[in-house]
Amino acid sequence: MLDTDIVRSHFPALESGAIFLDNPGGTQVAREVIERMQHYLQHTNANHGGAFHTSRASDVVVAEARQAVADFLNAERLEEIIFGQNMTSLTLHISRSLARTLNPGDELVVTRLDHDANIAPWLLIAEDRGCHVRWVDIHAEDCTLDMDDLEQQITSRTKIVAVGYASNAVGTVNDVQRIVQLAHRVGALCYIDAVQYAPHKPIDVQELDCDFLACSAYKFFGPHIGILYGKYALLDQLTAYKVRPAGNLPPDKFETGTQSFESITGTLGALEYLAWLGTTFGSEFAQHYDTFSGRRLALKQGMAAIEAYELEISQAMLDGLSSIPGLHVWGITDTQRLYQRVPTFSFTLDGWHPRTVAEALDQNGIYIWDGNFYALSIQQCLGLEASGGLVRVGPVHYNTSQEIDKLITALSTLSKHK
């Protein structure tokens, strides 16, 4: 079991005393991230490919970070990892390359549960290429994907299926392995947005057999940078939109311009922290990952330890929110189904606009989000967009049950003053 006192000692921002429950929008960074970035900027700050010492040193640490991400996702090779500004930019970029493989009449499948970064790029290329977009509906009562509808939307004309691993709005975890199988059955590619999933549970792209998977380091305790995994054969075949002197092999062909090398190095720090977590607190999970060794094993153990701890804190969060009169949680609320969600909880409170709730909690030193979180489609499905959207709280493994209690107390007070 995680020792939260030891865990929290790795996060300098927590010393402020604030309660950070804004984690679905971005977590606080581990001390290892700060140390890595500071060292990079002091000692190895240079551009890529130079003949001099700092450039060579920069290239070495970037390659090490790329390998660490490959280990984190269990990619087959480090060249399958592409860095970029964020998941949205990376998806817009790679979608342009994928558009060249499409013809008029081809079909793309998107879901109403997704962040718009995994919807809008596909809508744009469909418009450009004369393709048809097919939408997968949700079950509004628990904000889960309608899997029967998804099966119906995937046809012999489907070329790309875009789906989220976990909803950034309501926390639902989707059966992406099944969705990948359905896509591949008709010869389509599957693109997974794992931004909201990556901080909470282990990922194995080889087991999933997904074609692409995107995530963001700033959601799993690292700096502001995005990550895209793609099967090497696909990345090699695709035409990249890039300047002419750039490399023609993955990942160079897709990393346009000068990267944020200090952020890439900070990502290495985040993964070093997660590996430390696995080595320190995750040995009991080693038996579940007997095919792994070294850093890959440590990272899987770390994420398994996080998942186990967050299952308990999710129970406390759900129990607390459910006790407040006039508060409605949107998404899975059955405590027997907590494994089907991540600890991202969104709600509405009778008589309160979501922004007003966020402002009131800020006065109590509790940081949370409100609005639509770029998950526009689901908020429209639920009829919430016009009224300000949702209030979103999201604990991670450095949050404590005492912090959850303080949140519930503050919300209970608000509920009595409509």
Beta strands, then each sheet from edge to edge (+ up, - down):
strand 1: 19-20
strand 2: 81-84
strand 3: 107-111
strand 4: 132-136
strand 5: 138-139
strand 6: 144-145
strand 7: 158-164
strand 8: 189-193
strand 9: 212-216
strand 10: 226-230
strand 11: 327-330
strand 12: 345-349
strand 13: 366-367
strand 14: 369-371
strand 15: 390-393
sheet 1: 1+ 13+
sheet 2: 2+ 10- 9+ 8+ 7+ 3+ 4+
sheet 3: 5+ 6-
sheet 4: 11+ 12- 15+ 14-
end
